[in-house]
Structure formats: C-alpha cells, structure tokens
C-alpha cells in the first residue's frame, strides 16, 4: 500500500510539473526547429509556416496511440488543408528504418519530418508520445495535447476548425 501511495505521489508531482511546463508554452511563439525529410533533405522550419495553422505531432513507431492518431491526422489534413491547415508529423525514432516501416503499415497523407538530433523535441519539452502542438497563423502555440484517445477528436477538430476560420 505504501508503494502505491508513493507512486501516486510521484505521478501527481509529475502531472503538476508537466502541466506547469505546458502552461509556459501556451501563448508563446513556437520555437524554431531544424527538421529533415525521411531521406535527410531539409524540411520547412516551423517559422516559415506563419500564416498557416500548424498541427505539429511528435510520434514514434513504437507508440500504440500514434497508430490510432494517424487516421485522425489524415482526415484533418484532407478536410482542412485547403483552409490553411498544415499537419506535420515529427518522427522521433532512433532509426529512420523504423519510421519507414511504420509508414508502410500506416500511411500518412500529411507532411512527415524527422527530428534526428531530438533538439525540436527538447525545445518543445515533449514528454509523452504522441504530443501535439496547435500553432495559430501568427506562430503562437494555442493548444498542447498529450496522448491520443479517440473520444478527444471532436474537441481537437473543433479547436482547429476555429483557428483555420480566424483571419490573420
């Protein structure tokens, strides 16, 4: 019983830290990150995407919730791309081959990039897989979401739809 109480206390403290850390990023300008495509070519810097709503999703091939999130991200991209949404999946696998094999099984119709040195994940303070950041047209982080549970998709879609309908 003592172990359970201790684990609960540690988890509670972690949640407080994570929430405080997330709160620091909200309403902040999104950090600049150097990302590459799967073949190693330079990809867009997030700062270059000002004027668009950007959904940045950090994922890895070993992450079960990431599998479930891809159909949602594909649908978001399909429905809102023409309205100014840019969905970016940022892979954090150690080996590119793992990401490529994942994408064969679960194709992405949105942009896939790699954070090979994990600098972007550090700057964003990614603590769980997947973690998503919704960035408005001005480049400001408006929402941070950890994990992926299908019941949350309607709320996320409503927020993103609202942001793409806002005029710059």
N, C-alpha and C positions, 0 to 999 in steps of 0.2 A: 504494500500500500504506500509506503514511503517513497518507493521508486516511482510510482505513478504520480504522486503529488509533485515530486521533484521534476519529472518530465513535463508535467503540466505547467509548472512554474517556468521552466526553461522555454517551453513553447510560447507561453504568454509573453515573456520578455522579448522573444524573437519577433512575435507579431507586433508588439509595440515599437520595436526598433524598425521593423520593415515598414510599418505604417508611417512612422516619422520620416523615414528615408524617402518614401514615396511622396509624402506631402512636400518635401523640399523640392522635388522635381516638377510638381504641378505648377502651372502658370509660369514656368521658366522656359527660356528659349531652348529648343532642342540642341543638344551638343553636336559638334561637327565630328563625323566619323569617316575613316577611310575604309571602304569596303571593296571587295572584288567580286567578280562573277565566279562561277564554279571553275571556269578554265583559267582563272588568275588575272583576267583583264580588269582594269579599273572600272568601278561602278560609280553611280551617282553618289555624290556627297549629299547628306541629308539637307544641308543648307541650300543646295541647288534646287531643291524641290519647293521652295517658298512659293506660295500662290496656289498650291495644291493641298488638299487634306491628305495626310500620310498616316497609314496604319503600319507601324513597324512591329513585326512579330519575331521575337527571338525563339528559335526552335532547335531541336536536335533529333537525330534519327532514333535514339534510344528512348524517346519520350512518348508514352502511350497517349496522353492528352493531345500531343501535337498531331497525331494521326487523325484524331477526331476533328481538330480545328481546320484542317486543310480544305474540307468540303465547304465549310463556312467562309473561309477566306476566298476560295474560288468564286463562290456565289456573290460575295461582297464586291469583288473585283468586276465580275460580269455586270452586276446591277448598277454600280456607281462609278465605274471608270470614266464614262463619258461626262459625268457631272463634276469631275475633278478629284476623284479619289485615286491615290497611288498606294497599292498594297505591296509591302516589301517583307519578304521572309528572310531573316538573318540567321544563317546556319552557324551553329557553334560546335559542330563535330570536330574531333581531333583529326579525323581522316576524311578527306573530300569523298573518297570512295563510298563511305557510309552514307553520306548525304545523297550521292548519285543513286545508290541502290534504293534508298527510301523514296526518292522522287520517281523511280520507275514504278514502284508499287502505288504511290500516292502522288500523282502528277499535280503540279502547281501551274495554274494559269496566270499567276501573278509573278512579279519580279523576285528572283531568288539571288541572294548575295551571300558572301562568306565574310565572317569576322575572324580571319585566320589568327591574328595575334590577340584576340579577345579584348582589345582596347575599347571597342564600342560597348561591349557588354559591361566592362568595368566602369566606364563613364556613366552609363545608364543605371548602373548598380543592379543588374539582373541577378535575381536570387532564386528563381524558380523557372521551370520550363512548362509550357511556354509563358513568356511575359510579353505583353503588348503595350505599345505606347501610341496614343492617338494624338497627332500633331495637327494643329489648325493651319489655315492658309498663311498666317503670319509667322509660322515656325514655332509656335508656343505649344508645349505639352499640355493637353487638356484632359487626358484620362490615362490612367495606368491600370492594367488588368493582369493579374497573375492567374495562371492555370487556364483550363478550358472545360467548361461544363455546358452541355447543350442548352440547358434551361436559361442560360445567360445571353444567348444570342440575340434575342429580341431587344433587350436593353442596349446592347452594344450597337446593333443595327440602327436603333432609333437615334442614339447619340451621333453616330457617324453621318446618318442622313441629315440630321440637323446641321452639322458642321459643313457638309458639302452644299447645303442650301444657303448658308450665310455668304454674303457677298464680301469680297476682300476690301 
